[in-house]
């Protein structure tokens, strides 16, 4: 099985992308097609010393940047590394693709080149968040800013299947993100979604609140893409601010400095626990093919882990599992129109 | 000036409420009417030793609990400490009221007893969040789960006036919470709100993202009450989880333990900085009177600070400032119908 990677997408592309692919290849023999400027990529590979036989390069002479309008960019830049990586999957040369470029453009490339799983109205970006107890899947985190109740039901089904098949969670609990626990709470969207989730083929836990997300109260948290995006970025921002405040606090006095030196290994292991990179990117669920988007600031570790998640998604039949589950429930919750 | 306080509302009522009122009275001579079970409150006061002449008690023999439906509870429990505290303001015996009880019930009591400022469609709960640079006002954080663009414009005006008059921020910057910085980003609500905010009598900074909230990029962040509530609780939950993880990490080894002991004073001062109690509760903006709701877990410090914020709101003419500002802009953004 080959995995295609957009070697030009991300804040640290192509260096860290190439390195991540190289590490995955060296570690497990994974075959990877790196798509991007051949000269540039060969140069990066040469700097890594030993080669890895599973790595190949497909040349692409365009790059989609972060500030381009996603759909327009995908339509115009047909020779971009991102679009070509998606096409390698479409044409059967690769089984999955990974990008650390623009989330919007990655979703657009996936939609336009691979399409949706039949029956899926709206593919979602599923964030994998570190919590006190492990990880929680939060979806959608940005693809769909205005949602209808049936979209959230599909997110619940897809998130649940990802948690089960890829993260190995038995009977994952699914929570509906809301402003209170009672079933009557919420805005129009969540009030209408609640009874649909009670009927859906998932282990519906009920409403959860913001404070439950990072506690890990449930395995999957469902919300519209506006709320999910705000939550994801609020969490990132707050974690950054708290860590920087702790750093400042520890530099305040000589004693604190000495203490900080002693606690450093413990804090580093904590840092590792809450590091998004460990969990390897956000799957685009509902796409008719395996696609994973990584954080723009991904370094080689995140890229390597995303490649592994992509491989597991293929090996564990994620796409057909979602497709089968939808076919079994399509009449129940009325997805047949695909909207 | 007298401030009424619902002495029976909150997880630590009446003990911590009475103590907070007593501290405010002792510290600044503030006159406070504590509303609640007389015997109970007298008992708490006696345990504090020295009395304070500015404290009085108004007896109330009912209490509204956290799990009651707000409007129903306010309508039925006319002799509750919360409703009677609001009525003391309505009838001119007090200039403001404070409660650490249910936010929904406090808003309902304020709405039903004091009403809205003429022209205000939807009063909002304004969260005051600690950030890297100071504080940020986030509104609405829960009263209005489904909002229209003109509601968000009113939130912006009210939040801006609060930041200026009570927090002393000159020309406060107002951001619209969104999924991206560009003016075209967002869901239907934010896309329609953006041009209205450009016309509104506030210093509109533009869109801000989740990560800007705790960074303190702007002074006031505007969003609907669903998103605001989720953000507020996500922030609280994540801060708790991170602090508990840090604690665990520091107990992992003898060296880390020794280090932790040395860094404790620095961490405590950080804890104080990010402690909601220091900022004294969330004002209910748009109510025709000063009302402040405190976190349910408020201890005496939070209560005391909320009393001070209430006093400052009265002294600085917050209500008439909001009213004047609306009268000047009512035609511009079409609030005249009050909806």
Interface residues (C-beta under 8 A of the other chain):
Chain A: X131 X132 X142 X145 X146 X177 X179 X186 X187 X188 X190 X209 X210 X211 X212 X213 X214 X215 X223 X224 X225 X226 X227 X229 X230 X231 X232 X233 X234 X235 X236 X237 X238 X239 X240 X241 X242 X244 X245 X246 X248 X249 X250 X252 X253 X255 X256 X258 X259 X260 X261 X262 X263 X264 X265 X266 X267 X269 X270 X273 X274
Chain B: X131 X132 X142 X145 X146 X177 X179 X186 X187 X188 X190 X209 X210 X211 X212 X213 X214 X215 X223 X224 X225 X226 X227 X229 X230 X231 X232 X233 X234 X235 X236 X237 X238 X239 X240 X241 X242 X244 X245 X246 X249 X250 X252 X253 X255 X256 X258 X259 X260 X261 X262 X263 X264 X265 X266 X267 X269 X270 X273 X274
